[in-house]
Amino acid sequence: MLQRHNSSRTTLIPLIQFLSLVVIFALPVVWGARVYTSTQVSYAHVTVASGDTVWGLVARSAAPGSDIAESAYRVSQINHLNPKSKLHAGQILLIPR
């Protein structure tokens, strides 16, 4: 009769199972990933004069029919201004063109 040798052999089955699980869980993540790109925005550097307000600066450069309130809010966000911020003469603000 044939004798069987009980030798300790390393099998590839656990490795294949592990890699299969990685693929099963990683593929949906990779397929679901989206790359978001933004369009390049150019800014006008506006120097604040005495008595200027964000609203006034935006109103001067706004396109006809645009929402000045929304533009003023956006300029405030871009320049890290909160509603209680006061503009100072000589301050430079970025205003999207």
C-alpha positions in Angstrom: 0.0 0.0 0.0 0.9 3.6 -0.5 1.9 5.5 2.5 0.8 9.1 2.8 3.3 11.5 4.3 1.8 14.2 6.5 4.0 17.0 5.6 3.3 20.6 6.5 2.8 22.4 3.2 1.8 25.9 2.8 -1.1 26.3 0.5 -2.1 29.3 -1.6 -5.8 28.9 -0.7 -5.8 31.4 2.2 -3.8 33.9 0.2 -6.3 33.6 -2.7 -9.2 33.9 -0.4 -7.8 37.1 1.1 -7.0 38.6 -2.2 -10.5 37.8 -3.4 -12.1 39.6 -0.5 -9.8 42.6 -1.1 -11.0 42.7 -4.7 -14.6 42.3 -3.8 -14.6 45.2 -1.4 -12.2 47.5 -3.2 -13.7 47.4 -6.7 -17.0 49.2 -5.7 -14.9 51.9 -4.0 -12.7 52.4 -7.0 -15.6 52.4 -9.4 -17.6 54.8 -7.3 -14.8 57.3 -7.0 -15.2 60.5 -8.9 -12.6 63.1 -9.7 -13.9 66.6 -9.3 -12.2 69.4 -11.0 -13.0 73.0 -10.9 -12.8 75.6 -13.5 -10.0 78.1 -13.0 -11.3 81.4 -11.6 -9.5 84.6 -12.1 -9.7 87.3 -9.4 -9.5 91.1 -9.5 -7.4 92.5 -6.7 -9.4 95.5 -5.4 -8.0 97.9 -2.9 -10.6 99.1 -0.4 -11.1 102.9 -0.2 -12.5 104.7 2.8 -16.3 104.0 3.1 -16.3 101.0 0.8 -18.5 98.0 1.5 -18.4 94.5 0.1 -21.9 95.1 -1.3 -20.7 98.3 -3.0 -17.6 96.7 -4.5 -19.5 93.7 -5.8 -22.3 96.0 -7.2 -19.7 98.0 -9.2 -18.2 94.9 -10.9 -21.3 92.8 -11.2 -22.7 91.7 -14.5 -26.1 93.0 -15.4 -28.8 90.8 -14.0 -26.5 88.9 -11.6 -27.5 88.3 -8.0 -25.5 90.9 -6.0 -26.4 89.3 -2.6 -25.1 85.9 -3.7 -21.9 87.5 -5.1 -21.3 89.5 -1.9 -21.7 86.4 0.1 -19.2 84.6 -2.2 -16.7 87.5 -1.9 -17.0 87.4 1.9 -16.3 83.6 1.9 -13.3 84.0 -0.5 -11.8 86.7 1.6 -12.6 85.1 5.0 -14.8 87.9 6.1 -17.6 87.4 8.6 -20.7 89.6 8.8 -19.3 91.8 11.5 -15.9 92.4 9.7 -15.2 96.0 8.9 -13.3 96.9 5.8 -10.2 99.1 6.2 -8.8 101.5 3.6 -5.9 99.9 1.8 -7.2 96.4 2.4 -7.0 94.2 -0.7 -10.0 92.0 -1.6 -10.2 89.3 -4.2 -13.3 89.6 -6.3 -14.1 86.9 -9.0 -14.2 88.3 -12.5 
